[in-house]
Amino acid sequence: MRRVVLIRFKSARPRNLAPLSIAGAAYVLAARGALTLDLGLGRQVRRLGPTVTSMRAPPEVVFEVIAAPYLGRTPRAMADSLRVLERGTDMAVAAHYTPIGRLGTSTTVETVRFTRPTRIDFRLLRGPVPHVLETFELRAVDEGTELEYRGELGADLWALGRWWGQRVAVRWERAVAHSLEAVRVEAERLAAKAPA
């Protein structure tokens, strides 16, 4: 007669994955700008820039290229990246949409203040970090315009804020550089078309 031996394996207890799931969801929401941790505790602030972009166009033309989508009619070509929520004569509140790879799109809302024709200031209202201030300063030079970009970005919670702020700043500065390159190309195109 054959004996049948049954062996029972105890399955490992499922670990509580809730904390990891919550952390993952928080990361994605923060990256998209849908969750901002603004605790005011252990705020870590880092510089953005400074960088200087030279453009073969007068400051007035460069200023108009930057200001037009905010203070005038936003072109259809920018509909995926910019939506003006409120506009006045020298200030706008705008939502900016930036692709962030597999995580989708990051949404920031900023006030944009214009001091014609030399300065544009941005202040973050909603985004992946609680604090961003940025400035574009335009200076006339012999060849056209020098646009200096500088700012600061802050995130809370000491070392965690420093880590998160660094991750956000790299993408942030990359997005600004991309925007300034588009401004340079358009300003130089308009300047070349203008009668001498």
SVG drawing of the C-alpha trace seen along z (x, -y; Angstrom):
<svg xmlns="http://www.w3.org/2000/svg" viewBox="-9 -101 37 103">
<polyline fill="none" stroke="black" stroke-width="0.4" points="0.0,0.0 1.3,-3.4 1.5,-6.2 0.7,-9.7 2.5,-12.3 1.0,-15.8 3.4,-18.6 2.0,-21.9 3.9,-25.1 3.1,-28.0 2.8,-31.0 4.8,-34.0 2.5,-36.5 1.8,-39.3 3.7,-42.4 1.8,-45.5 2.4,-47.4 0.2,-50.3 3.1,-52.6 4.9,-51.9 1.8,-52.5 1.1,-55.8 4.7,-56.9 4.6,-56.0 1.3,-57.8 2.6,-60.9 5.7,-60.9 3.7,-60.8 1.2,-63.5 4.1,-65.7 5.9,-65.3 2.7,-66.3 2.2,-69.3 -1.0,-68.0 0.4,-67.6 2.5,-70.3 4.1,-69.8 4.1,-73.3 4.8,-72.7 7.3,-75.5 9.5,-73.1 13.2,-72.6 12.8,-74.5 15.8,-73.9 16.3,-76.6 18.7,-76.2 19.6,-78.6 18.3,-78.3 20.8,-79.6 22.1,-82.1 22.3,-81.6 22.8,-84.1 21.3,-83.7 22.4,-85.9 20.0,-86.9 20.5,-88.8 17.3,-90.9 16.6,-94.1 15.3,-93.8 11.9,-95.2 11.4,-92.3 12.6,-89.7 10.3,-91.1 7.3,-91.0 8.0,-87.4 7.9,-86.4 5.0,-88.6 2.6,-88.1 1.2,-84.7 0.5,-85.9 -0.8,-89.4 -2.3,-88.9 -3.8,-86.0 -2.1,-82.7 -1.3,-80.9 -2.9,-77.6 0.6,-76.1 1.1,-76.7 -2.2,-75.3 -0.6,-72.1 2.0,-74.0 0.3,-77.2 -3.1,-78.3 -3.6,-81.9 -6.1,-81.8 -6.2,-85.6 -4.5,-88.5 -4.1,-92.2 -2.0,-94.9 1.3,-94.0 0.5,-90.7 -0.9,-87.2 -1.8,-84.1 -0.9,-81.1 -0.8,-77.3 2.3,-75.7 2.2,-72.1 5.5,-70.2 5.9,-66.6 7.8,-64.5 8.2,-61.2 6.4,-58.2 4.8,-60.2 2.7,-62.2 2.6,-66.0 3.6,-68.4 1.2,-71.4 2.5,-74.6 0.5,-77.7 2.5,-81.0 2.0,-84.7 4.0,-86.4 4.7,-90.1 6.1,-92.3 8.2,-95.4 8.5,-96.6 11.0,-96.1 13.7,-94.9 12.3,-92.4 9.8,-89.5 9.2,-87.9 7.6,-84.6 6.2,-83.4 5.0,-79.8 1.5,-79.4 1.1,-75.7 3.6,-73.0 5.9,-70.2 7.6,-72.3 6.2,-75.1 8.6,-77.9 9.9,-79.1 10.9,-82.7 12.4,-83.4 13.5,-86.5 14.3,-87.2 16.4,-90.4 17.0,-91.8 20.0,-93.9 20.8,-95.7 24.2,-94.8 25.9,-95.6 24.8,-92.2 21.2,-92.5 20.1,-91.3 21.5,-89.3 18.7,-87.6 19.8,-86.6 17.8,-83.9 18.1,-83.4 15.9,-82.3 15.4,-80.1 13.6,-76.9 12.6,-75.6 11.3,-72.3 10.5,-71.4 11.7,-68.6 15.4,-69.1 17.3,-66.3 14.2,-65.0 13.5,-68.6 17.1,-68.9 16.8,-65.6 13.4,-66.5 14.4,-70.1 17.4,-68.8 15.3,-66.4 12.8,-69.1 15.4,-71.8 17.1,-69.7 13.9,-69.3 12.9,-72.9 16.1,-74.4 15.9,-72.0 12.3,-73.3 13.4,-76.9 16.4,-76.4 14.1,-74.8 11.7,-77.8 14.5,-80.3 15.8,-78.6 12.3,-78.9 12.2,-82.6 15.7,-83.1 14.7,-81.5 11.4,-83.5 13.0,-86.9 15.8,-86.5 13.3,-85.6 11.2,-88.7 14.3,-90.9 15.6,-89.6 12.2,-90.4 12.0,-94.0 13.0,-96.8 16.4,-98.3"/>
</svg>
